[in-house]
């Protein structure tokens, strides 16, 4: 009788946790694929945008960003104004995934640019 109660309790707790997780699971993140242009070098990069209520997130993945070198992301609005979106350090030929964020709202964003420490464009996108 004790073993049967324990099994019933475990089944009930498991079902409750699974059901609760399904109820509170967040909606999938809306990803918007964007074309990227790479300017020379060994860089290979792809990007997706996530439109948040607070701004835009750029999910940048790629290889060939020079190891140890700092890169800066900038978003542009319709008037050409620049909006900082963060920095990252290159990791060379290793794959890199980086989430870059800006307070610029998606409806106002028209593109982004990744520049190196010298301010030279490495990757850009218009959308």
C-alpha positions as CSV (number, residue, x, y, z in Angstrom):
1,X,0.0,0.0,0.0
2,X,2.8,2.4,0.8
3,X,4.6,1.6,-2.4
4,X,1.4,2.1,-4.4
5,X,0.9,5.5,-2.8
6,X,4.5,6.5,-3.5
7,X,4.1,5.5,-7.2
8,X,0.8,7.5,-7.5
9,X,2.5,10.5,-5.8
10,X,5.4,10.4,-8.2
11,X,3.2,10.0,-11.3
12,X,1.0,12.9,-10.1
13,X,4.0,15.2,-9.4
14,X,5.6,14.3,-12.8
15,X,2.3,14.9,-14.7
16,X,1.9,18.2,-12.8
17,X,5.4,19.4,-13.6
18,X,5.1,18.4,-17.3
19,X,1.7,20.1,-17.6
20,X,2.9,23.2,-15.8
21,X,5.9,23.5,-18.0
22,X,3.7,23.3,-21.1
23,X,1.4,26.0,-19.8
24,X,4.3,28.4,-18.9
25,X,6.6,27.6,-21.8
26,X,7.5,30.8,-23.6
27,X,6.4,31.4,-27.2
28,X,9.2,30.7,-29.8
29,X,11.4,33.6,-30.5
30,X,10.4,35.3,-33.8
31,X,13.6,35.2,-35.9
32,X,14.0,37.3,-39.1
33,X,16.7,36.1,-41.4
34,X,18.7,39.0,-43.0
35,X,21.2,39.0,-45.8
36,X,24.8,39.9,-44.9
37,X,27.6,41.4,-46.9
38,X,31.2,40.4,-45.9
39,X,34.0,42.8,-46.8
40,X,37.2,40.8,-47.6
41,X,39.3,38.7,-45.2
42,X,38.4,35.2,-44.0
43,X,35.2,36.2,-42.3
44,X,32.0,34.2,-43.0
45,X,28.9,35.5,-41.2
46,X,25.2,35.0,-41.0
47,X,22.6,37.0,-39.0
48,X,19.1,36.9,-37.8
49,X,17.1,39.6,-36.1
50,X,14.8,39.2,-33.1
51,X,12.3,42.1,-32.7
52,X,11.7,42.6,-29.0
53,X,9.4,45.1,-27.3
54,X,12.5,46.9,-26.0
55,X,14.6,46.9,-29.2
56,X,16.3,44.7,-31.7
57,X,18.6,41.7,-31.1
58,X,21.1,40.7,-33.8
59,X,22.1,37.0,-33.6
60,X,25.4,36.9,-35.4
61,X,27.1,33.7,-36.2
62,X,30.3,33.3,-38.1
63,X,34.0,32.4,-38.3
64,X,37.1,34.3,-39.2
65,X,36.8,37.2,-36.9
66,X,40.5,37.8,-35.9
67,X,41.2,36.2,-32.6
68,X,41.6,38.8,-29.7
69,X,40.4,41.7,-31.8
70,X,37.4,43.8,-30.7
71,X,34.5,44.2,-33.1
72,X,31.6,46.7,-32.7
73,X,28.0,46.4,-33.8
74,X,25.9,49.4,-34.9
75,X,22.3,49.5,-36.0
76,X,21.0,52.3,-38.3
77,X,17.6,53.9,-38.3
78,X,15.7,55.4,-41.3
79,X,17.5,58.7,-41.0
80,X,21.0,57.1,-40.9
81,X,21.5,57.7,-37.2
82,X,23.8,55.2,-35.5
83,X,22.6,53.1,-32.5
84,X,25.2,51.0,-30.6
85,X,24.5,47.3,-30.4
86,X,27.4,46.0,-28.4
87,X,30.9,44.5,-28.9
88,X,32.6,41.1,-29.1
89,X,36.1,39.7,-29.3
90,X,37.0,37.6,-32.3
91,X,37.8,34.0,-31.9
92,X,39.6,33.3,-35.2
93,X,38.5,30.2,-37.2
94,X,36.4,28.8,-34.3
95,X,32.7,29.2,-34.7
96,X,31.2,32.1,-32.9
97,X,27.6,32.9,-32.0
98,X,27.0,36.4,-30.5
99,X,23.7,38.1,-29.4
100,X,24.0,41.9,-29.9
101,X,21.3,44.2,-28.6
102,X,20.1,47.8,-29.3
103,X,17.3,49.9,-27.9
104,X,16.3,50.8,-31.5
105,X,12.9,49.3,-32.3
106,X,12.5,46.9,-35.3
107,X,10.2,49.2,-37.2
108,X,12.8,51.9,-37.1
109,X,15.8,49.7,-37.9
110,X,17.0,49.5,-41.5
111,X,20.4,47.8,-41.2
112,X,23.5,47.1,-39.2
113,X,27.3,47.1,-39.5
114,X,30.1,45.3,-37.7
115,X,33.4,47.2,-37.7
116,X,36.8,46.3,-36.4
117,X,39.0,48.2,-34.0
118,X,40.1,50.6,-36.8
119,X,36.4,51.4,-37.7
120,X,36.6,49.4,-40.9
121,X,33.4,47.6,-41.9
122,X,33.7,43.9,-41.8
123,X,30.1,42.8,-42.2
124,X,26.9,44.8,-43.0
125,X,23.2,44.2,-43.7
126,X,20.3,46.2,-45.0
127,X,16.7,45.2,-44.2
